[in-house]
Amino acid sequence: MKQNPCIYCALAVEHNGRHYPKWSEECMDCIDHIKHKEYLKAHRKFVDGEPITDLNELLQQEWVMWYHHTKHIEVIKHTQLSTVLKWLEMGAFRKAIRKESEEK
């Protein structure tokens, strides 16, 4: 994995030994930060698919996208039901579509 460019940046914030960009325009416009985000996005295993609208459809999936982050269904099953229903109502879940490997 490519190293986080914020590790050597004077503007970065350190929290628990990890370096994060500040939520300022300077950090969001940083060329190194933008390249790193594109690199991470290109190496994802899943991409967002269609929205999931009901609980049965959600439970049939093995992997789901939750606010553009990959989550295994077991993580969702261990979340309180009222919270999951609220997320479904807000449209937080999408089907996770596995990217095809370019080596094949």
Contact map, one row per residue, 1 for C-alpha under 8 A:
11100000000000000000000000000000000000000000000000000000000000000000000000000000000000000000000000000000
11110000000000000000000000000000000100100000000000000000000000000000000000000000000000000000000000000000
11111000000000000000000000000000000000000000000000000000000000000000000000000000000000000000000000000000
01111110000000000010000000000000000100000000000000000000000000000000000000000000000000000000000000000000
00111111100000000000000000000001100100000000000000000000000000000000000000000000000000000000000000000000
00011111100100000011100000000000100000000000000000000000000000000000000000000000000000000000000000000000
00011111100100000111000000000000000000000000000000000000000000000000000000000000000000000000000000000000
00001111110100000000000000000000000000000000000000000000000000000000000000000000000000000000000000000000
00001111111100000000000000000000000000000000000000000000000000000000000000000000000000000000000000000000
00000001111100000000000000000000000000000000000000000000000000000000000000000000000000000000000000000000
00000000111110000000110000100000000000000000000000000000000000000000000000000000000000000000000000000000
00000111111111000011110000100000000000000000000000000000000000000000000000000000000000000000000000000000
00000000001111100011110000000000000000000000000000000000000000000000000000000000000000000000000000000000
00000000000111111111000000000000000000000000000000000000000000000000000000000000000000000000000000000000
00000000000011111111000000000000000000000000000000000000000000000000000000000000000000000000000000000000
00000000000001111100000000000000000000000000000000000000000000000000000000000000000000000000000000000000
00000000000001111110000000000000000000000000000000000000000000000000000000000000000000000000000000000000
00000010000001111111000000000000000000000000000000000000000000000000000000000000000000000000000000000000
00010110000111101111100000000000000000000000000000000000000000000000000000000000000000000000000000000000
00000110000111100111110000000000000000000000000000000000000000000000000000000000000000000000000000000000
00000100001110000011111000110000000000000000000000000000000000000000000000000000000000000000000000000000
00000000001110000001111100100000000000000000000000000000000000000000000000000000000000000000000000000000
00000000000000000000111110110000000000000000000000000000000000000000000000000000000000000000000000000000
00000000000000000000011111110000000000000000000000000000000000000000000000000000000000000000000000000000
00000000000000000000001111111000000000000000000000000000000000000000000000000000000000000000000000000000
00000000000000000000000111111100000000000000000000000000000000000000000000000000000000000000000000000000
00000000001100000000111111111100100000000000000000000000000000000000000000000000000000000000000000000000
00000000000000000000101111111100110000000000000000000000000000000000000000000000000000000000000000000000
00000000000000000000000011111110110000000000000000000000000000000000000000000000000000000000000000000000
00000000000000000000000001111111110000000000000000000000000000000000000000000000000000000000000000000000
00000000000000000000000000001111111000000000000000000000000000000000000000000000000000000000000000000000
00001000000000000000000000000111111100000000000000000000000000000000000000000000000000000000000000000000
00001100000000000000000000111111111110000000000000000000000000000000000000000000000000000000000000000000
00000000000000000000000000011111111111000000000000000000000000000000000000000000000000000000000000000000
00000000000000000000000000000011111111100000000000000000000000000000000000000000000000000000000000000000
01011000000000000000000000000001111111110000000000000000000000000000000000000000000000000000000000000000
00000000000000000000000000000000111111111000000000000000000000000000000000000000000000000000000000000000
00000000000000000000000000000000011111111100000000000000000000000000000000000000000000000000000000000000
01000000000000000000000000000000001111111110000000000000000000000000000000000000000000000000000000000000
00000000000000000000000000000000000111111111000000000000000000000000000000000000000000000000000000000000
00000000000000000000000000000000000011111111000000000000000000000000000000000000000000000000000000000000
00000000000000000000000000000000000001111111000000000000000000000000000000000000000000000000000000000000
00000000000000000000000000000000000000111111100000000000000000000000000000000000000000000000000000000000
00000000000000000000000000000000000000011111111000000000000000000000000000000000000000000000000000100000
00000000000000000000000000000000000000000011111000000000000000000000000000000000000000000000000001100000
00000000000000000000000000000000000000000001111100000000000000000000010000000000000000000000000111100000
00000000000000000000000000000000000000000001111110000000000000001000000000000000000000000000000111100000
00000000000000000000000000000000000000000000011111000000000000001001000000000000000000000000011110000000
00000000000000000000000000000000000000000000001111100000000000000000000000000000000000000000011110000000
00000000000000000000000000000000000000000000000111110000000000000000000000000000000000000000011000000000
00000000000000000000000000000000000000000000000011111000000000000000000000000000000000000011111000000000
00000000000000000000000000000000000000000000000001111100110000000000000000000000000000010010111000000000
00000000000000000000000000000000000000000000000000111110110000000000000000000000000000011010100000000000
00000000000000000000000000000000000000000000000000011111110000000000000000000000000000010000000000000000
00000000000000000000000000000000000000000000000000001111111000000000000000000000000010010000000000000000
00000000000000000000000000000000000000000000000000000111111100000000000000000000000000000000000000000000
00000000000000000000000000000000000000000000000000011111111110000000000000000000000000000000000000000000
00000000000000000000000000000000000000000000000000011111111110010000000000000000000000000000100000000000
00000000000000000000000000000000000000000000000000000011111111000000000010000000000000000000000000000000
00000000000000000000000000000000000000000000000000000001111111000000000000000000000000000000000000000000
00000000000000000000000000000000000000000000000000000000111111110000000010000000000000000000001000000000
00000000000000000000000000000000000000000000000000000000001111110000000110000000000000000000000000000000
00000000000000000000000000000000000000000000000000000000000011111000011110000000000000000000001100000000
00000000000000000000000000000000000000000000000000000000010011111100011110000000000000000000111100000000
00000000000000000000000000000000000000000000001100000000000000111111111000000000000000000000111100000000
00000000000000000000000000000000000000000000000000000000000000011111111000000000000000000001110000000000
00000000000000000000000000000000000000000000000000000000000000001111100000000000000000000001100000000000
00000000000000000000000000000000000000000000000100000000000000001111110000000000000000000000000000000000
00000000000000000000000000000000000000000000000000000000000000001111111000000000000000000000000000000000
00000000000000000000000000000000000000000000010000000000000000111101111100000000000000000000000100000000
00000000000000000000000000000000000000000000000000000000000000111100111110110000000000000000000000000000
00000000000000000000000000000000000000000000000000000000000001110000011111110000000000000000000000000000
00000000000000000000000000000000000000000000000000000000001011110000001111111000000000000000000000000000
00000000000000000000000000000000000000000000000000000000000000000000000111111100000000000000000000000000
00000000000000000000000000000000000000000000000000000000000000000000001111111110000000000000000000000000
00000000000000000000000000000000000000000000000000000000000000000000001111111110000100000000000000000000
00000000000000000000000000000000000000000000000000000000000000000000000011111111000000000000000000000000
00000000000000000000000000000000000000000000000000000000000000000000000001111111000000000000000000000000
00000000000000000000000000000000000000000000000000000000000000000000000000111111101100000000000000000000
00000000000000000000000000000000000000000000000000000000000000000000000000001111111100000000000000000000
00000000000000000000000000000000000000000000000000000000000000000000000000000011111110000000000000000000
00000000000000000000000000000000000000000000000000000000000000000000000000000001111111000000000000000000
00000000000000000000000000000000000000000000000000000000000000000000000000000011111111100000000000000000
00000000000000000000000000000000000000000000000000000000000000000000000000010011111111110000000000000000
00000000000000000000000000000000000000000000000000000010000000000000000000000000111111111000000000000000
00000000000000000000000000000000000000000000000000000000000000000000000000000000011111111100000000000000
00000000000000000000000000000000000000000000000000000000000000000000000000000000001111111111100000000000
00000000000000000000000000000000000000000000000000011110000000000000000000000000000111111111100000000000
00000000000000000000000000000000000000000000000000001000000000000000000000000000000011111111000000000000
00000000000000000000000000000000000000000000000000000000000000000000000000000000000001111111000000000000
00000000000000000000000000000000000000000000000000111000000000000000000000000000000000111111110000000000
00000000000000000000000000000000000000000000000000100000000000000110000000000000000000111111110000000000
00000000000000000000000000000000000000000000000000111000010000011110000000000000000000110011111000000000
00000000000000000000000000000000000000000000000111110000000000011100000000000000000000000011111100000000
00000000000000000000000000000000000000000000000111110000000010111000000000000000000000000000111110000000
00000000000000000000000000000000000000000000011110000000000000111000010000000000000000000000011111000000
00000000000000000000000000000000000000000000011110000000000000000000000000000000000000000000001111100000
00000000000000000000000000000000000000000000111000000000000000000000000000000000000000000000000111110000
00000000000000000000000000000000000000000001111000000000000000000000000000000000000000000000000011111000
00000000000000000000000000000000000000000000000000000000000000000000000000000000000000000000000001111101
00000000000000000000000000000000000000000000000000000000000000000000000000000000000000000000000000111111
00000000000000000000000000000000000000000000000000000000000000000000000000000000000000000000000000011111
00000000000000000000000000000000000000000000000000000000000000000000000000000000000000000000000000001111
00000000000000000000000000000000000000000000000000000000000000000000000000000000000000000000000000011111
